[in-house]
Amino acid sequence: MEIGREIRRLRTGRGLTQEALAAALNVSPQSVSKWECGSSMPDVQMLPEIAVYFGVTIDQLFAMTPEQQMERIENRIYSSGKLSEAEERQIEQQMYAFAEDPKYEGQAKTLLTKLYNHQAEQYRLLATACGKEAVEKSGGDRDAVSELANAWGSYIPDWNVRNHHALIEWFSDYCRSNPQNRAALMWLMDNLIDDRRLSEAREWLEKLAVIDNTFRTVMYRYLIALAEGDSGEAEKRLGELEKMEDREWSRALTLGDIYTQRQEYDKAVEWYRRGQEMQPSPKYVDSAVSIAHICEIRGDKAGAIEAYREALRLLKEDWGLISGDECEEVERAIKKLQG
């Protein structure tokens, strides 16, 4: 057993006898001997105590590689609601330790970002639930209404609050140094278009066109024309987007999003379904959830429930998920519609 070999390595590394370790853990020397030779392993309740004694994580006791440990932690983050403060601190310490090795620094910092985003989203959910009660119990107090809207991610009319100038400045600097990074270029253009900085968006689009020959370049030409109010150019680009021959499922979902925003819901549902069919397994649930939202907007409860159930099926059959945040969110939506 890996854990037995790791206990032996840690013990001998400290110059301890089996008897000394047994005394420290309040077990018999025979128990330690059995762990190390692989004929038995410590009781699961002892693992934290052993880890604390040697100053390592439980994962390290099982001799998991850093990649395996980070994969397990990521699965843990997304398999439940808000993590406890103690668990959050433990993950932080482990990731900062990994980040000291240049080989793992990027992956560790990415996982820390996922941790903080997950915790922030959980607090948003708590704030939304609390905010609803605050509005109701305070008789619609203005401050309570404002806080609920903020918690729920409401549109904010104040330009000084909702503009993206700091994000744009950072991504602009990054993209100048990394002009081949398509993902960063797209995030930059998304925010430039949202801020109506369209001349800058056009300049960056030409840089994207150099490295990208997919539907994405056409999509941004459509979005810029739409933001400029050039309906003729926008329709031309939309037609071009529809007629492309590629089999990229993301294009179908993009068209679904476009037609949803145009309130052409039948076309939107058609493209969402087409995108889901085109996806390889494991399929994402975005199409099914988008269809459910459209059905809710139209007052079609039965259609929404059917779409949410399709999302649950994908989570279970394609991703092997039967519990956790994603499943619970969909189940709550179904219960609300049924209620």
C-alpha positions in Angstrom: 0.0 0.0 0.0 1.3 3.5 -0.9 0.3 4.9 2.5 2.4 2.3 4.3 5.5 3.0 2.2 5.0 6.7 2.7 4.7 6.3 6.5 7.9 4.3 6.5 9.7 7.0 4.4 8.6 9.7 6.7 9.5 7.8 9.8 13.0 6.8 8.6 13.5 10.3 7.3 13.1 11.6 10.9 15.3 8.8 12.3 12.4 7.3 14.3 11.9 3.7 15.3 8.6 1.9 14.8 8.3 1.9 18.6 8.8 5.6 18.8 6.2 6.4 16.2 3.7 3.9 17.8 4.2 5.6 21.2 3.6 9.1 19.6 0.4 7.8 17.9 -0.8 5.7 20.9 -0.8 2.5 18.9 1.2 -0.7 19.1 4.5 -1.2 17.3 2.9 -4.2 15.6 0.3 -1.8 14.0 3.0 0.4 12.6 4.8 -2.7 11.3 1.7 -3.9 9.5 1.1 -0.5 8.0 4.6 -0.3 6.6 4.6 -3.9 5.2 1.2 -3.3 3.6 -0.8 -6.0 5.4 -3.1 -3.3 6.9 -3.6 0.4 6.9 -4.4 3.0 9.5 -8.0 3.7 10.5 -9.3 6.5 8.5 -9.9 8.5 11.7 -6.2 8.4 12.4 -5.1 9.9 9.1 -5.4 13.6 10.2 -3.4 12.8 13.4 -0.6 11.1 11.3 -0.6 13.9 8.8 -0.3 16.5 11.6 2.5 14.5 13.3 4.7 14.5 10.2 3.6 17.9 9.0 2.2 16.8 5.7 -1.2 16.7 4.1 -3.4 13.6 4.0 -2.9 13.5 0.2 0.8 13.3 0.8 0.4 10.3 3.1 -1.0 8.4 0.1 2.0 9.6 -2.0 -0.2 11.3 -4.5 1.6 13.4 -7.1 1.0 17.2 -7.0 -1.1 16.8 -10.2 -3.3 14.2 -8.5 -3.6 16.3 -5.4 -4.7 19.3 -7.3 -7.2 17.3 -9.3 -8.7 15.9 -6.1 -8.9 19.4 -4.6 -10.6 20.8 -7.7 -13.2 18.0 -7.5 -13.7 18.8 -3.9 -14.3 22.5 -4.5 -17.0 21.8 -7.0 -18.6 18.9 -5.3 -20.2 20.9 -2.4 -21.3 24.3 -1.3 -19.2 26.8 0.7 -16.1 25.2 2.1 -15.4 25.7 5.8 -12.9 28.4 6.7 -10.5 25.7 8.0 -10.7 23.7 4.7 -10.2 26.9 2.7 -7.1 27.8 4.7 -5.8 24.2 4.2 -6.2 24.4 0.5 -4.6 27.8 0.4 -1.5 26.6 2.3 -1.2 23.6 0.0 -1.5 25.6 -3.2 1.0 28.2 -2.0 3.4 25.4 -1.2 3.0 24.0 -4.7 3.4 27.5 -6.2 6.9 27.6 -4.9 7.8 25.1 -7.6 7.9 26.9 -11.0 6.6 23.7 -12.6 3.3 23.9 -10.7 3.0 27.6 -10.0 0.6 28.3 -12.9 -1.7 25.4 -12.1 -1.6 26.1 -8.3 -2.5 29.8 -8.8 -5.3 28.8 -11.2 -6.7 26.4 -8.6 -6.5 29.2 -6.0 -8.5 31.5 -8.3 -11.1 28.7 -8.7 -11.3 28.3 -4.9 -11.9 32.1 -4.3 -14.4 32.3 -7.2 -16.3 29.3 -5.8 -16.4 30.8 -2.3 -17.4 34.2 -3.6 -20.3 32.6 -5.6 -21.4 30.7 -2.5 -21.4 34.0 -0.5 -23.4 35.6 -3.4 -26.0 32.9 -3.0 -26.2 33.5 0.8 -26.4 37.2 0.2 -29.2 36.8 -2.3 -31.3 34.6 0.1 -30.7 36.9 3.0 -31.4 40.0 0.8 -34.8 38.6 -0.2 -35.7 38.3 3.4 -34.3 41.8 4.1 -36.5 43.4 1.5 -39.6 41.6 2.7 -39.0 42.1 6.4 -38.0 45.8 6.0 -41.0 46.7 4.0 -39.0 47.3 0.8 -36.3 49.5 2.4 -34.3 51.1 -0.4 -31.0 50.0 1.1 -32.2 46.4 1.3 -33.4 46.5 -2.3 -30.1 47.9 -3.5 -28.1 45.2 -1.6 -30.3 42.4 -3.0 -29.9 43.7 -6.5 -26.1 43.8 -6.1 -26.1 40.2 -4.6 -28.1 39.0 -7.5 -25.7 40.4 -10.1 -28.2 43.0 -11.3 -27.5 45.5 -14.1 -25.9 48.6 -12.6 -26.8 51.8 -14.4 -23.9 53.9 -13.0 -21.2 53.9 -15.7 -18.5 54.6 -13.1 -19.4 51.3 -11.4 -20.1 49.0 -14.4 -17.4 50.0 -16.9 -14.5 47.6 -17.4 -11.6 50.1 -17.8 -9.3 48.4 -15.3 -9.9 44.9 -16.8 -9.4 46.3 -20.3 -6.1 48.0 -19.4 -4.7 44.8 -17.9 -5.8 42.5 -20.8 -4.6 45.1 -23.4 -1.1 45.0 -21.8 -1.2 41.2 -21.7 -2.4 40.8 -25.3 0.3 43.2 -26.6 2.9 40.8 -25.0 0.9 37.6 -26.0 -0.8 38.3 -29.3 -1.3 34.6 -30.0 -3.5 34.1 -27.0 -7.0 33.8 -28.6 -8.8 33.4 -25.3 -7.4 36.6 -23.8 -8.1 38.6 -27.1 -11.7 37.5 -27.0 -12.2 38.5 -23.3 -10.6 41.9 -24.2 -13.0 42.4 -27.1 -16.1 41.3 -25.1 -15.4 44.0 -22.6 -14.5 46.7 -25.1 -17.8 46.0 -26.9 -19.7 46.0 -23.6 -18.2 49.5 -22.8 -18.9 50.6 -26.4 -15.2 51.2 -27.1 -15.9 50.0 -30.6 -12.9 51.6 -32.5 -10.6 49.8 -30.1 -12.6 46.6 -30.5 -12.1 46.8 -34.3 -8.4 47.2 -33.9 -8.1 44.1 -31.7 -10.4 42.2 -34.0 -7.9 42.5 -36.8 -5.3 41.0 -34.6 -7.6 38.1 -33.8 -8.3 37.6 -37.5 -4.6 37.0 -38.0 -4.6 33.9 -35.7 -8.2 32.8 -36.0 -10.1 31.5 -39.1 -13.1 30.2 -37.3 -16.6 31.6 -36.9 -15.4 33.7 -34.0 -14.1 36.5 -36.2 -17.4 36.7 -38.0 -19.2 36.7 -34.7 -17.3 39.7 -33.5 -17.9 41.6 -36.8 -21.6 41.0 -36.1 -21.4 42.1 -32.5 -19.5 45.3 -33.4 -21.9 46.2 -36.2 -24.9 45.6 -33.8 -23.3 47.9 -31.2 -22.7 50.6 -33.8 -26.4 50.4 -34.9 -25.4 49.3 -38.4 -28.3 46.8 -38.9 -27.5 46.1 -42.5 -23.9 45.0 -41.7 -25.1 43.1 -38.7 -27.7 41.1 -40.7 -25.0 40.4 -43.4 -22.7 39.0 -40.8 -25.4 37.0 -39.1 -26.3 35.4 -42.4 -22.6 34.6 -42.9 -22.4 33.1 -39.5 -25.4 30.8 -40.1 -24.2 29.5 -43.5 -20.7 28.5 -42.3 -20.0 24.8 -43.0 -17.9 24.0 -40.0 -19.0 21.4 -37.4 -17.9 23.5 -34.4 -20.7 23.1 -31.8 -19.7 26.5 -30.2 -21.0 28.3 -33.3 -24.4 26.7 -32.8 -24.5 27.8 -29.2 -23.4 31.3 -30.2 -26.3 31.5 -32.7 -28.6 30.3 -29.9 -27.4 33.2 -27.7 -27.8 35.7 -30.5 -31.4 34.7 -31.3 -32.3 34.6 -27.6 -31.1 38.2 -27.3 -33.2 39.0 -30.4 -36.2 37.3 -28.7 -36.5 34.9 -31.7 -36.9 32.1 -29.3 -37.9 29.3 -31.7 -34.7 29.8 -33.7 -32.7 30.0 -30.5 -34.0 26.7 -29.3 -33.3 25.1 -32.7 -29.7 26.2 -32.6 -29.2 25.2 -28.9 -30.5 21.7 -29.7 -28.3 21.5 -32.8 -25.3 22.6 -30.7 -26.0 19.9 -28.1 -26.3 17.2 -30.8 -23.0 18.3 -32.3 -21.0 18.2 -29.0 -18.9 15.2 -28.3 -19.3 13.5 -24.9 -19.1 14.5 -22.2 -21.7 17.2 -23.3 -22.0 20.5 -21.4 -25.4 21.3 -20.0 -25.5 24.9 -21.3 -27.9 24.2 -24.2 -30.4 22.4 -22.0 -30.3 25.1 -19.3 -30.6 27.9 -21.9 -33.7 26.1 -23.3 -35.1 25.8 -19.8 -34.7 29.6 -19.3 -36.4 30.3 -22.6 -39.3 28.1 -21.6 -39.6 29.9 -18.2 -39.6 33.3 -19.9 -42.5 32.1 -22.2 -44.4 30.6 -19.2 -43.9 27.0 -20.5 -43.3 25.2 -17.2 -43.6 21.8 -18.6 -41.0 22.6 -21.3 -38.7 24.1 -18.7 -38.9 21.0 -16.4 -38.2 18.7 -19.4 -35.1 20.8 -20.3 -33.9 20.8 -16.7 -34.3 17.1 -16.5 -32.2 16.8 -19.7 -29.5 18.8 -17.9 -29.7 16.4 -15.0 -29.4 13.4 -17.3 -26.2 14.9 -18.9 -24.7 15.6 -15.5 -25.4 12.0 -14.4 -24.6 10.1 -17.6 -21.9 12.2 -19.2 -20.2 13.6 -16.1 -21.0 11.0 -13.5 -22.4 13.6 -11.1 -25.3 12.7 -8.9 -24.8 15.4 -6.2 -23.0 18.7 -5.7 -23.7 22.3 -6.6 -24.6 21.8 -10.2 -27.1 19.0 -9.6 -28.6 20.8 -6.6 -29.1 24.0 -8.6 -31.0 22.2 -11.3 -33.1 20.2 -8.8 -34.0 23.4 -7.0 -35.2 24.9 -10.3 -37.3 21.8 -11.0 -38.9 21.9 -7.6 -39.7 25.6 -7.9 -41.5 25.0 -11.2 -43.4 22.0 -9.8 -44.3 24.0 -6.7 
